[in-house]
Amino acid sequence: MTPGGYGAGARVLAVLALGAGIVAVSDGLSARELRGPDVAVEATSQGITAEEILCPGAEFAGIAGVPDLSVTPRVVAAAAPAEALGADVRTAGGTLRLDAEPIAPATTPQRSATTATRAELLRQTASDPTPVRVSATGGLAPGVLAAQESDEASSEVTGLAEASCGRAGADAWLIGGGGAPGRQERLVLLNPGANPVTVDVEVFGHNGRVESSAAQGIVVQGRSRASVLLDAVAPEEDSPAYHVTTRGGFVASGLADYWIDGITPRGIESVAPLAAPATEQLIAGVPGKLPTTVRLLAPGEREAVVEIRLLTPDGPAALTGSRAVVRVPAGSTRDVEVTDVPAGIVAVQIRSDEPVAAAALTAPQKARDFGWSVAAAPLAGLSGAVYP
């Protein structure tokens, strides 16, 4: 699987569908033009005929010696409607299958859902700490997307956590977690390939890079999942950030963030990878009228001078006082409190003289949930998602 989740050389056109749960698509790769010596060949498109996506499954479970949390995600998958894919994409025939049991051979039959119809939403629950597999063949392979969602309300765990599925790559940046008592973060790594992949994690904090042998040489077996308790990698770090790199293949990565304050659950969250460090970042979808913290990471060798402002329905709004411009030492993180977010949904715009990565935490006092919004790369074409 390629980093974008689609086969090399494939051409997947954009998708947009309406209705509960459905999808919207991915801008695919352009047609390949093949030329031999002194021989002209017409441009051709190689269509997708098979696709496999892995979802995290029960992401708050599966680490030896660490108690599992009672969280049962709902996994959904769908293939985009044929009319949205374009006339030159094959959409006839094939099947879409969602397997919610361990991928390795088991003594009990797998719980599966299958469809031969585009735009039909498949649903399953995932109770095991192993990946959930979504596979598609034939005409249902182009435009397949999957996601999972956990919505919990118990004395131990509360909150809503959502995670997309299937974006594997050789490099990922993550921001999340904290050092407060009762805060616990897990790095979840998914290997969609057949061969083992080795993963190294670079850890950053308020005082610079954090050296930890536990973050190096993590092996993720083929078509499987590995989880790492990040509290053991950077204990008591108040402002952690992570850079995930791979050797020998690709992995999809995410951060499962859990918080309990004494005996009061404060929420759960699934944090997706960020846009790569850049001199301009945009965090969209930050809820207004709630206390927000922007976490900045300057991963390079030079200090970053960072300007932060809000983009509101009424136009840009600069932060006040010392929060408007922040200095982030090289290889370090900084948390910036933003207490005057106006009503409505706003964006956070970040400009810097050195590349930075960024995310925003919304954590209302006494609430039983919190949320991370991450900086995202601009869309070059259409994109999409599927929701429970």
N, C-alpha and C positions, 0 to 999 in steps of 0.2 A: 504494500500500500504506500502511496506517495504521501508527503506531508499534508497535502490538501485533502486527503481522504478519497481521491479518485485515481483510477488507473492511469499510468503514463500514456500520453498520446491521445487520451480520450477527449472528446468534445461534448461537454454537457452544457446545454443552454439553460437560460434562466427560467425560474419557475415562480409562479405566484398563485396561491390557492386560498380560497376563503372557507370559513366554516370552523367548527370546533376542532381544536387540535391541529390544524393542518399547517402545512409547510410552505415554505417558500424556498427556494433554491440555491443554486450555486453557479456562479459564472465559471465556465469551464475553460480548458485549454484550447487554443486555436488549432485549426487543422494543421497537420504536419505536411511539409513539402519535401519530398525525397528526390535527390538528384544523384545520379552516378556520373562517372567521367564522360563528359560530352554527350550525355543523354538527358533529355528533358522529360520529367515525369509530372503528370498532373497532381495538384494538391489533393490529398485524401484525408478522410476522417476515420479513425479507428474507434468504433463504438464500444461502450462498456457492455460486457456480457456477464460479468460476475462482480459482486461487491460484498465486502464484509466490514462491519463496523462493530467495535467493542464499546460497551457502556460500563461504568465502574462497578455497578451492583451495590451491595451493602457496604458503602465506603467508610462507615464508622465502625467497622469490625475487621477482624482478620490479622491482628498483630499479636504474636505470641507474647504472653505475659501482661498484656494490656486488656482490661475488661472491654468487651464489646458493648456498644450502645444499641438500644432497641430501636432501630430505625429501619423501616422497610420501604425502599423506593418503589415507585411505579415507573416502569419503562414503557416508552411509546416509540413507534416507528411508522413511517409511511413513505410511499413513493409519490412523487409529484404527479398531478394530472397530466395526461398526454397532451392536451391542448396547450399547455404552458411550456412544453419542451421544444417545440418546433418540428417542422415537417421532416427534417433530415436526421432525426434521432429515432432509433427503433424503440417502439413502445409496446409491441405485440408479444404475447406469450410471457413465460417466466413466472417465478414465484418470489414472494417476500416472506421470510421466516424470522421469528423472534424466539430465541431459546433462553429461558430464565433459570437454567440449572447449570452446574459446573460444566465446562467444556470437555474436561477429561472424561474418559469412559467411566460411567457410574453403574452401580448395581440397580438403581431405580430408573425408570423411564424419565426422560426430560419433559418438563412442562413447556409446551411450545404453542405458538400461535402462527398461523399461516394464512396468506391470502394470495390470490392471483389477480386482484383488482387494484388499480392505481387509485390513490387518494383515500384508500381505506386505512384507518388508523388501527394498528395492532397494539394491544396493551397486555402487560404482564407485571406481576410483582416480583421483586428480587430480594430474597431473604438470605442468600449466601454471600460470603465475602470473596466472590470470584466474579470475573467479567460476565456480562450478559452479551450474547452474540446476536447480531442482526445480520442476516445474509440474504442476498438477492441474486437472482439469475435471470438471464435472458432479457426480455423487454422491460422487466421491472428493476433492472440494475441502475439505469441512469436516474439521477435525482433523488437517491435514497438518503433520508436523514433520520436521526434518532436522538432521544434525550431521556433523562430520568428526573423525577421529582419526589421529594420527601416532604410530607406535611404532618408534623408530629405535635401532639398535645398530651403530655404525660407529666408525672411528678419528676421524671428524670430528664426528659428531652422535650423541648418545644421548638417551634419555628418551621420555616419553609426553606428548603434548599433545592436548587435546580442545577443540573449539569448537562452540558451537551456531550455528544458521543462521537468518537471517531477521528478527531484531529490529531494525528500522529506527526512527530517531527523530530529533528535532531537537536533542537534548541528551544527552550521555553523559559519565560520569566514569570515568577509568581510573587505576589505580595498578599500577606494575610496573617492572622493570628496576633498574639500579644503575650505579655508576660504576667497578666493579672492572675491571681489565684483562681483555680478552676478553669483556666483556659487550656485547651488541648488542640493541637493541629496534627493532621496526618497528611503526608505526601502520598498520593495514590498514582501509581505508574502502570500503564496498560501497554502491553506489547502485542500489536495485531499481526506480527509476522510469525513465521514458523521457527526462526532461530533465536537463541538467547541474545539479549541486548544488555550491555553494561552501561550503567548510569552514574554520573558524577554530579553532585549538588554543591554549588558554591553558595555560601551563606553570608548574608550581610546583616549588620545591625547598627545601632546608634553609634557605637564606638568603632565601627569599621568591620572588616572581614572577620568571620568567626571560623577558626580552624577546628575541624572535626573529622576524625577518621571514619566515623559512622556514616558520613555523607558521601563517601567515596567507594567506587567499585560495587555498587548495588546491582545485582544480576536479576533481570526479569526474564523468566523463561518464555519460550514461544507460546503465543496465544494465551497469555496468562496475565496475572496481576501481582504486583508487589506493593506493599505499603510500609512507610517509614514513619515512626513517631518523631516528629520534628522537635518536640520538647527535649528529647534525648540528644539531639544534634546541637540545639542552641538553647539550653535551659535558662529560663528567667529573662530572655531577651524581650524587651518591651516593644521593639519595632522591627521585626524580622522581614527579610525579603530573600528570595531564592532564585538562583540561575541553574537550570537543569540542562545538562548536555549528555549526549549519548555516544557510545562507541559500538559499532557493528550493527546498526539498524536504527529504527525510529521507535519512539514511544509517545503515547498520549499521556499528559500529566494534569493533575489538578490538586487542589488543597482542600481538605475537609476540615472545617473550623468549628469547634464545639466550645461552648462557654456555660459554666454553671457557677453561680455566685453563692457560695455556702451551700444551702440546700435549694436555692431558687434557680431553675434553669433560665438562662438568658438567651438561648437560641442556638441554631446550627446554620451553617452556610457552606455551599460548594463554590470555591473560587476558581475561575477559569484563568488560563494564561493571559498575560498582558500583551499589549503591543511592545515590540522591541524598543530598547532605549533610543530616544530621539530628542532633538532640541525643541520639538513642539509635540504636546500630547493633548488629547481630549478625552475626558471622562463624561460620557453621556448618561442621562437617566438618574441623576442624583435627586432624591425626594426633598422638597422644600420644607421649611419650618421645623426641621429636625437637626439636632447637633450632628455635625459631620467632621471627620478627621481625614485630611489628605495626607497620605504617606508617599514620600518621595525617596527615590533611590538614585544615587549618582555612582554607577559601577566603575567609572573610569579612573584614571590616575590623576585627575585634576578636580579641584573644587568646582561645583556647579552653582551659579547664581540664578535663582529661579523666580520668575514672576507668576503669580496665581491670580486669576480673576474668574468671575462667574459669568456665564452666558444665560441670560434670562429672557422671558417673553418680551420684556421691555428694552432689551439690549444688554451690552456688556456692563458689568458692575465690578469695580476693583475692590479688593479686600482692603481693610483699613489697618493703619499702624504697621507694626513690624511683620505682620502676616502677608503683606502684599508682595514683598521680595524676601526670599529666604536663601541663606547660604547652606549648601549641603556638602560637607567635606567628602573628599575622594574616597570611594569605597564604602560609603556610609548611608544611613537612612535618616530622615527627619519626619516627624509627625507635626502637621500644622492644623490647629483647631479652627474650624469655620463655624461660627455660631449664628451668623446673621444671614442664613440662606433664606431667600424670599419664598413666598408660597408658590406652589406649582412644581413642575419638573424642570430642573435646571441642568446645565452642563458646567464642568470645571475645565477651563482652558489653562494650560501650563506652557510657558515659554522659558527657555534656558539657554545659557551660552555653552553648555556642555550637555551631551546626551543624558537623559534621565528616564526612569520608568516611574509609573504612578498608579495609585488606586485610592478609592475613597471609602471610608467606613462610616456607615450610618448606624448609630447605636443609641436609641433614645433611653434616657434614664428610667429605670424600673420597668422597662418593656421586657417582653419574653421572646424577643427575636432581634436580630441585627442583620445587616446586609453589607456586602462589599460590591462596589461598582468599579470596574477596571477600565483603564485606558485601552482603547481599541484602535487598530489601524484603519485608515480610510478605506471604504469599499471602492474597488476599481470597477466593479460591475454590479450586477444584482447578487444578493446573498440570500440566505434563508435559514429557517429553523422550524422545529416541530415542538409542540407543547402538549403536555398532558391535559 
